[in-house]
Amino acid sequence: MKLMIIESPGKRVKLEEIMAVIRPGEEWRIVPSIGHIRDLPATGNNENEITTGIRNDLTPVYQLTERGEEVAVRLKKAVSQATEIYLATDPDREGESIAWHIKEAIGIRNPIRVSFNEVTKERVAEALSKPGRIDMKMVAAQEARRVADRLFGYLVSTELRRQTGENLSAGRVQSVAVYLVVLREREIRAFKSTTHYGAELSFAAAKQDEYWVAEWMTLEGFTTKENPFFMDKPYAELVAAVGMAIVISCENKARLRNPPAPFISSSLQQAASNKLQWDPDKTMKIAQGLFDQGHISYHRTDNPNVSEESMPAIRAAALAIGMEAVEKRRTWKAKDGAQEGHPGVTPTHWEVETAGETAEQQELYKLIRTRALASQLMPAKYDSRTVILKAADPVGGKQVLFGATGEMLVEPGWLRLLQGDAASDEDEKEQLNPIPQLEPGQTLNVLSGKLLEKKTIAPKRYTKASLVGALEKEGIGRPSTYAAILNNISSRNYVAEVARFLTPTPVGELVIERLEGKFSFLQITYTRDLESDLDLISTGQTQFKPVMNSIYEVLKSELEGQKAIPTFKKEVPVYPCPECQKPLRRISKAANGAFWGCTGHPTCEVTVPDVNGVPGQRKVVALSDYPCKQCGKPLIHRVKKVRKGAKGGYNFWGCSGFKDGCTYSYPNLAGDKPDLVNGKPSSK
């Protein structure tokens, strides 16, 4: 029996179908690891460790996770029955690391490493035909990331807690994401709106009842790029009153508009956030399902291109809907450090229009397929016309220029299939301005003029979609981490989402206040450079130890510099006893829950209820007007109700002099009165 160990249980059924076709007659068993089975310990460290799970020489210490222990038992049994063992975890650093951890934890000798970007017959067969070994350079890169995250997360978080007395945490990437949100919020708070002015002239178009407009070009002699705001309202009103204009130039040209690239992880999350209102985490989980079922290529990618071999299928799919694909594959430049061995997020079977087991999977598949197919369709074509005019007479002694651009869509090309899939917050706007053909020197009568009063607006807060875009643009994190980053900073209450916009919480701002200017890992360039170092480790251009040593030496020095800040000492409030004024103390372990008792016990027996960790109001016992027949002191009506049939309830009248030795009690009569005739002392 041959054994294939995969990550996601969702792939198993599809892979079993594939193996039956490509390897008929062979006995294969497919077992999922369900992700990592080992990790750094969460708690405890000894004198030989810098922090939990990191030895003094910066090497990590791993242990099976609670779930991993169960998985390991199952895997060991399967391995013992196998003649060949294939580790088919995902094709990225994390997948390579998971394969290595399985090998080490189970004790597998010489496992075969295979990986595929698509769960299809073609890709699985190709992977099996090129068996390999675990890439230890990629494992080292993942290990470096994990160790760095632990160093920053545990050491800096401990320092934050020492300084603030709050349960705060820092993270190599999470803190930078919060920092971006805080910086944007500071920009918004510091923003002051500027009112400035322009002017717009309207002219008759070729068709009756139509007009076109030209706007005053204030940059030509009135403002500069450094200071683009024209503030002189009376002068702008004079410009808006211009009655005639002369054509300086009229230029016609064709404009081609190409489609956007296929999705990468970040743009997929942005599109699903903007169009479907999904969180990035939800998008990646649904995409995982589509990948496991064999419907899409690997969804954790930063390469925005389709493969050359997919072009025939793309052309056939385009032809089926009456559209034309480009003759030569259209490509986009991947950002520096991208894993270009992985294609963009595309369908695996281009002819399939609908795929997925759920409505949400089908929605996401449609978004992915439409975008990927459109990326290779013919460009949209526009007839564009640009006109420059000048006022017939100078305004206030100065020449005033006006500009106008208009265009008409003549061939929609890819726009027939895809328009505005909301990958970004803003889509390109067409300039529908019906400018007629004009000749230089031609004089035009102005139909009307309008003063334009404009106000600068504050920068927009990030949405989850645009924050993912900012992280990707700055080189912070990797395709597999964006969703986790946003989940982390939201769940820790460092940012809040209001009407889809992110704002920093007071807790988030406190974290940044304590880190800013004190820890270099908060700098965007530091985070970007570290990601580059991890890429270099994964390609063998540098090694784990020098990168880790450099990180730790800087961090150790910065932590040392924080020792001058005093430890936060939380004031513990003292609650006095309402009877004797001695301090109350909280007793948490009691039969009926926590309560507060007087420290003067047993002399003072006062108790008060616990209300959310602080003393509540002391229960006042109501004395009745009925006297005890034994000693004459007032009786107290004591009632405890329970569910019907349950034990522990009571309803009787007891003497308030019980502390002085009177133990008489009386049954309760109808109408809540004591039965004074049948009173008797309670037995001790």
N, C-alpha and C positions, 0 to 999 in steps of 0.2 A: 504493500500500500504506500502511495506517495502522499505526503502531507503538505498542504499549502496553508500557511498562517497569514491571515490578513488582519487589518485594523477593525473595520466596521462590519458588524453583523449584517448590515443592510446589503452588502455585496454578495453574501454567500449564495443565495438562491440563483442570482444571475450567473455567477461564476460556475456553479455546478452545471447549469445548462450549457455554458460555453465549453467547459472541459469535456463534457459528454460528446460534443461535436468535434472538437479539434484533437482530442486524444481518445478516440473510441477504443474500447477494449482494455483501457488502463483503469486501475482502481485509484481514485483520488478522494481524499478527504479534505475538506476546507473548514478551518477553525478560526474564529475571530479572537483577537486579543482584547478588543474593545479599548483601543488606545494604549497608553503607557501602563505597564504593570509594576514599574519601579520609579521611585522619585527620592528626592532628598527628604530626610525626616522632618516633620513639622515642628517638633519640640525637642528640647534637651541638647546640651552640648558639653564637652569635657575640656580639660586643660590643653588637649592637643588640637583643639579646633579654634579657628578664628571666630566662627559663629556656627550655629546649628547646621550640621551636614557638610561644612567646609573645613578641611584639615588646615593645619598651619602652613603646609606647602601649597595651599590653594587647590588641592585635588578634592573632588566631591566624594561623599559617602552615600551610597544608595541603599534603599531597603524596599522590599515589596510593599505596595500599598495594601490597604485592607481588602479592596476588590481584587488587586493583583494576586494576593495569596490564593484566592479561590481559582482565578484563571490559571495560575501556575500549576496547580494540581491537575487541572483538566488538560493543559498543554503537555505536561510531563507524561501523562498516560498516552496521549496521542503520539508523542514523539517516540515513545518506547515501542510502538507498533509499526513505525514507518521505516521504509527502506531509503527514502530520499525526503529531505525536508527543504521546502521552499519558503523563504520569508518574502511575502508580497505586500509589505506595508506601503503606505503612500509615497509618491515620488518627490519627496522634499526632505529638508534637514530633519524635521520632526519624525517623518516616517523612517528615515535611516537610523535615527536614534532609537526608535521603538524596536526596530529589528535587532539592533545590537543589544538592547536590554533583554529582549527575549532570549537571545543566544546565551548571554551571560547568566541570566537567572535560571534558565532551564538546563544549562550545560550542554548545549547542542554543539557538536563538533562538525566543522566544515559545512554549515548550511549554505544553500544556494540562494542568492539574492536576486529577485526579479522585481520589476516595477513597471507600471503602465499608466499612461495619462488618461486612458479611456477604458472602461469595462466593456470592451467589444471583442469579438472573435479575432479580428485582425491584430489589435494591439496586444492581447494576451498571448496569441500565438507567436507574435514577434518577440515578446519579452522572454518566453520560454525557449526560443531559438537562440537567445543571447544571454545565457546564464552568467551571473557575475558573483562578486563577493561584496560584503558590506563595505561601504566607502567610509573608512575611519576618519578621513579629513572632514567629511560632512558631520560625522558623529562628534568630532572635536569642536566644530563650530557651534553645534547645538548645545554641547556641554559648556562651552564658554558663555553662551547666552544665559544658560540656567545658573551657572555660578555667579555671573555678574548680577543677575536679578536677585539672587539670594543675598549677596554682599550689600547691595544698595537697600533691598527691601528690609532686611533684618537689622543691619547696623544703623542705618539712618533713621529707620522707624523707632528704634530704641532711643535714639537721641532726641527725636521729636517728642516722645512721651516723657522723657526726663525733663525737658524744658517746659512743657506745657501742662503736664498732668492729665492730658487728654489721650484717648486711645486713637492716635493718629498713625498713618502709615505713609511711607514714601515708596516709589517704585521707579526703576530705570526709565520706563516709558510712560507709565501712568501719570507720573508727576509732570512730565513735559506736556502731555495732553491737557492736564488741568491748567498748566502755565499758559498755553495758547488761549484757553478760554478766559483766563484772568486778564491777560494782556489785551484781548479784544474788549473786555468789559471796561478796562481802564481807558482805552481809546474813546469808548462811548461816553464815559463820565466826563472826560476832559473836553469833549467835542463842544464847540460853539458854532452855531449855524451862521453862515455869512449870506446876506442877501445881495445878489448881483443882478445885472440887467443885460438884456440883449434885445434884438428886434427881428421881426419876421415880415417879409413882404409876400403878398399873394398876387398871382398873375393868371390870366385866362389860359385854359388848356385848349387842345384841338377840338375836343367834344364840348358841346354846349352844356352848361351847368357843372362843368368840371373846372378845377383850378389846380395850380401847383404852387409850391412855396419855396422861397429861398431865405436862408438865415444869414444875418450879419456875421461876418468873419472877424470877430473882435481880436483874434490873434494877429491880424495884419495891421499893426501900427497902434493898437490900443491896449493890448495885454501881452503877457509873455507866458511861456510854458511854466515858468517858476511861479508866476502870479497871474493866473488866468481869469481873475474876477474883475469885471468892469462895474464900478460902483456909482458912476455918475448918472443918476436916473434922468435928470432933465436932458442931458445929451442923448441918451438912448431914446427918449421920446421924440427928439428931432430926427433921429435916424428912422424911427418907425413912421414918421410923417413924409418920407421921401415919396415923390409922386411919379418919377420916371427913372428907369435904369437902362444902361447900355450893356449889351452882351460883349464880354471880353473874349470868352472861348466857349465852345460847345463840343465836347468829346464823346464819341460813341465807341463802346467796346463790348465784347462778350465777356461775361464772367462765369467761371466754372466754380461750382460749390461741391466739394467732395464730401462723402459721408463720414461719420465718426468711426473710429476704430472699433473692432470687437471688444467686448467687455474684458477688463482685467478684474481682479478681486475688488479693488477700491471703487472702480466705476460701476461695477455691478451693484455694490452695496449702496452707492449714491443713487443710482437709477431706481432701485427698488424702494429706497427711502422716500424719494420725491414722488414717484408715480404710484406706488402701492402703500405708502405710509408704513413700511416695515422697518423695524430696528435691524441694524446690520447683523446682529446675532441670529435673528429669525431668518434673514436672507441666506446666511451661510448654512444653516441647518437644513433649509429646504433645498438648497443647491447640493448639499451632501446626499440627500435622498435621490436627486436626479442623477448624480454621479454614480452612486451605488447601483442604481437600476440600469446603468449603461446608456443613459440618454444624452449626457453632456460630457465634455472633456473635463479634466481636473480644474476645479473652481478656485484653487489657491494659486494664482499666477500673477506675474507682473509683466508678461510679454503680450503686447496688444496685436498679435498677428495670427492669421489662419495658416495652416500648413500648405505647402505647395501641392501635396498629393490630394488635398481636399477640393482643389479647384474644379476638376471634372464634375464632382457631385454638386458643387455650388452652381455651376453653369446649367446643369440639368434641372436643379430646383428653381432657378430663375426662369428658365424657359417654360417650366410647367405653369408659372403664373403670368406668362406673357411679358417677361422683362428680360433685359440683356445684362450679362456680367461682363466685366472688363476682360480684355484679351490677356493682359499681363497682370499677375497678382499684385494688388495694391498692398503696400507695406507701410508700417509706422515704426519710428525709432523707439525702441524700448529705453527706459531710463537707465542710467548707469547702475550696474550691479544687478540688473534684472536677470532672472533665470530663463534665458532665451531657449532652453531646451523644451520648455513647456509652452504650448500654444495658448492663445487667448481662450476665453470661455466660449465654446461653440457647441452646436449639436454634434452628436456622433453619426447620426443618420440624417443627412440634410433633407431628404425627401419627406421625413416625418413632420407633419405640421403641428400635431398635438401629442404631448407625451407627459407622463406623470400619473401617479396613482391618486392624487388628491387635486382639488380645484386650485389650491395654492401652488402646488408643483407645476400644474399646467399653466398658470399665469406666469410664473417665473420662466418656464421653458419658452413660452411665446416671446417674452421680452428678450431672452438670450438669442433665440433663433433669428428673430426679426432683425436684431442689431447686427448679428454676425453675417447674415445673408446680405443685408444692405451694404455692408462694408466693401463688397466686391461688385456692386452694381454701377452702372454708368453714372457719371456726375450729373447734377442738375445744372441747366444752362440758363443764363439770364442775359437779356439785352440791357446794358447799363448805359446811362447818359449822365454826364457831369457838366454843369454849367457854372461859369464864374461871371458875375455881373458887377458893375460899379454904378453908384448913384450918378445920375446925369449931372448934378451939380455938387460941389463939395459941401460937406456939412460942417459948419463951424470952421471952415478953412482947411478941412482934411478930406482926403479921398476915402470913401467908404466902399468896401467890397462885400458882396453877398455870394454865397455858394449854395448849390442845390445838386442833389443826386437822386435819380429815380431809376427804377429798373423793373423789367417785366419778365416773368418766368416763361420761357419758351419751350423748354424740355424738362419735365420734372425729374427724370432719371430715378435715382434711389428714393426721392421724396414721396413717390407713389406708395412705397412700402413703409417708409419710416419717416415720421416727422415729429420731433419733440418727444423723445422717449425719456426726457427728464433726467438724463445722466448728470446734468449740472442744474443749478438753480435758475439759470437764465438760458434761453435759446436765442439763436440769431434771429433778428427781426428783418423781414423784407422791407425795402424802402419803396413803397408804392407811391410814387410821386410822378404823375403823368406829364413830364416835361416834353413839349413839342420840339421838333427839329428847329434849331435856331442858328443864326449866322453871326459871326463876329461883326461888331459895329451896329447891329440891329438895336433899335430903341423900343423899349417896352413900357407900356402904361401900367402903373401899379393899380390893382383892383382895391387893395386895402393893405394897411400896415398895422402891425400889432406889437405893442411893447411886451417883452418877455421878462417877467419878474421871476427870478430863480432863487432857490435856497439850497445851500449845500446840506447834505444829509449825513447823519452819523453812519459809520460803518455798521453793517448788519452783524448781529450775533450769529455764531455758528449754529447750524443745525447738526444733527448727527451725521447727515450726508456730507455737508461741507467740511466738518471737522475731519472725517475720514479722508477727504480730498486734500486737506491741509497737511495731515500726517504723511500721506503718500508723497505729496509735493516736496516736503522737507526731508524725506528719507528717514522718517521716524517709524520704526516698526517694519513689519513685512506682511505680505498678503494674508498669512495665516493668523495675524495678531490683531488686526484692526477691530474686529467685533469684540474680542476679549478686552481690549483696552477700554472701549466705550462702556461695556458691561461693568468693568471694575470701577471706573470713576463715578458711575451712576449709583451702583450698589453701595459704595462707601459714602454716598451723599456729599461728594466733593463738587459735583455739578448737578443742577436741577434742570429739567426740561419743562418749559412753559410755552404752550402753543407751538411746540416743535422746535423752539429756540433754546439753546443752552446758556445758562447763566451760572457763574460760580456761587456756591453757597458760602456762608461765613466760615464754615469749617474748611472748605477748599481754599479760601483766601488766607486763612491762618496757616495752612500747610505751606503755601507758596511764600508767604511772608517769612517763615522760618528757614526756608531753603534758599531763597533768592540771594545771590551774592555771596553765599557761604559754601555751596556745593556745586562744583562745575558740571555735574551730570545733568543739572537742570537746563544748561545751555543747549539750544537746538543744534549747534554745530558739533558739540560733544557727542550727542546722541547719534547724529548722522555719521560722524567719524567712527564711532564704535560699530555701527551697523556695517560700515565698509570693512573694518577689521575682521568682523565675523565672516564676511564674504571672502576675505583673503585667506582666512583659516580653512574655509570650505574648499578652496582651490589649491591649498598647499603652499601659498605664497608667504605665509607666516605660520607660527605655531601657537598653541594654546598658552603655554607658560609665559612667554614674553608679553603677550596681550594682557593676561590676567595680572601679572606682576605690576605692569604699568597702571592698570586700573586701581589695584589695591593700594599702591604707594600713594597715589593722589588722594584716594578716599581716606586713608589712614591719617594723612596730614591734615585734611579738612576736618575730620572728626576731632583730632587733637586740638584744633583751633577753637572748638566749641566748648572746651572744658571750663573756660572762664565764665560762661553763662551759668548762673546758679540753678540748682535743681529746684523745680517748682514744688512748693509744699502746700498741699491742699488743706485749707482750714476745715477741721472737723467740727461741725456745730454741736453745741452742748444743749440738751433739752432738759430743763429742770422738772422735778417731780411736782405736780400741782399741790401736794400735801406738805412735804418736808423740804422741798427745793433741792434735794440731792439730785445728781444727774440720773436720767433714765438710761437704760441700756437696752439694745435690741436683742431679743431672743428669737433667732430664726428657726430653730428646730423645735417645734412644739406640735402637739397632736392636731391642733386646729389651725395651724399656720403661725406666721410670725406675729409677735406682739412686743410691746415695750414694758419693762418692769423697773421698779425703783432699785437703785444700787444700795439703798438702806435696808433692803430685805434681810432678815425677817421682821425687823422692828417696824418697817413701813411696807405694807403689802399692796401698794397701789400698782395697778396695771392699766395700760391704755392700748387701744388697737393700733396696728401698723397700717398706714395708708401710703402706699408707694414709697416705702423706705423711710418715712418720717412718722413721728407720733401723731395719731389722730385725736379726736375729742374723747375725753374720758366719759365712759358711760355712766350716767347719773341714775341711781336707783330711786324710783318713785315710792315714797312712803304713803300708805293708804290711811284712811280715817278709822280703820278697824283696829281696835287694840287687842293685843294678845291676852287670852284669858288667864295665862299663867303668870306673866310679868307686867302686863299693861303697856308694853312698847308697841309702836305701830307695826302692822303686818305689811309684808311685801308680796305682791302678786307675781309669781314666777311661772313663766310660760315658755315652752320650747315646742314649736310645731315641726312635725316630720311628715313625710309622705304616708299615705294610708297603707297600713300593713307593716310599716317600718318601725324599728325599735329606737328608743332613745328619747322620745318626746315626754313632756310632762306639763302639768297644769295644776298648781297648788298655791297655797298661801303660807309663807314662812315668816317667822318672827325676826324683826330687825335687830333683836338683841342676841343673835346667835353667837357673836364674838364675846359677849359677856356670860355665856353659858346657857342661855335659853335655847333649847332645840325643838320647841313646839312647832308643828305645822298643821295645816287645816285643808281638807278637800275643797275643791271649787264647786260651787253650786251654779245652777242655771242663772244667767244674768251676771256672771262674773262676781259672785259674792262668796266670802269664806263661810264654810260650815263650822261655826264656832262651837257647836255642841260636840262634834266628833273630833276635836283636836287631840293630838297625842305627840309625845316626844319621839324624835327620830332615833333609830338605833345606831350606835357607833360601832 
